[in-house]
């Protein structure tokens, strides 16, 4: 990650940040995917903060798919990530 990337992450407004905390389950994935779809309609960057010990595999892959389909660039920042996170 370059100094420019770090500066960009610091400048992303609060309303463009998503918090992923706790176990990744189907209901968690639906919530995150919904937010990614709404925010992903524009080309402004999104910051996804991850603090998770893992969870279910398929919901995690669904989140990955939503990130890949997002029109906006998504920067994932993990403070704790294990297993599927």
C-alpha positions in Angstrom: 0.0 0.0 0.0 1.4 3.3 -1.0 1.4 6.6 0.8 -1.2 7.8 -1.7 -3.5 4.9 -0.9 -3.2 5.6 2.9 -4.0 9.2 2.3 -7.1 8.3 0.2 -8.3 5.9 3.0 -8.1 8.7 5.5 -10.1 11.1 3.3 -13.0 8.7 2.7 -16.1 10.3 4.4 -17.8 8.5 7.2 -20.9 7.9 5.1 -18.8 5.9 2.6 -17.5 3.5 5.3 -19.0 0.0 6.1 -18.2 -1.8 9.3 -18.1 -5.6 9.2 -17.8 -6.9 12.8 -18.4 -10.3 14.3 -19.1 -13.6 12.6 -19.9 -13.6 8.9 -23.4 -15.2 8.6 -26.1 -15.0 6.0 -27.9 -12.1 7.7 -24.5 -10.2 8.0 -23.7 -10.8 4.3 -27.2 -9.5 3.3 -26.6 -6.3 5.3 -23.1 -5.7 3.9 -24.2 -6.6 0.3 -27.1 -4.2 0.5 -24.8 -1.4 1.7 -22.3 -2.2 -1.1 -25.0 -2.1 -3.7 -26.4 1.3 -2.6 -23.0 2.9 -2.2 -21.6 1.1 -5.4 -23.9 3.1 -7.7 -21.5 5.9 -7.7 -17.7 5.8 -8.5 -16.7 7.3 -5.1 -14.5 5.0 -3.0 -15.9 2.8 -0.2 -13.9 1.7 2.8 -14.8 -1.7 4.3 -13.5 -2.1 7.8 -13.3 -5.8 8.8 -13.1 -7.0 12.4 -14.1 -10.6 12.2 -13.0 -14.0 13.4 -14.5 -15.6 10.3 -17.8 -17.4 9.8 -19.7 -19.1 7.1 -17.9 -19.7 3.8 -20.7 -19.0 1.2 -21.8 -15.7 2.7 -18.2 -14.5 2.7 -18.0 -15.4 -1.0 -21.2 -13.5 -1.7 -19.6 -10.4 -0.1 -16.5 -10.9 -2.3 -18.8 -11.0 -5.3 -20.5 -7.8 -4.3 -17.2 -6.1 -3.9 -16.1 -7.3 -7.4 -19.4 -6.1 -9.0 -19.2 -2.6 -7.3 -18.7 0.3 -9.6 -17.0 2.1 -6.8 -13.5 1.0 -5.7 -13.7 -0.8 -2.4 -10.8 -0.7 0.0 -10.9 -3.4 2.6 -9.0 -2.7 5.9 -8.8 -5.6 8.3 -8.0 -5.1 12.0 -8.8 -8.7 12.7 -9.6 -11.2 10.0 -9.5 -15.0 10.3 -10.9 -17.9 8.4 -13.5 -16.7 5.8 -13.0 -13.0 6.7 
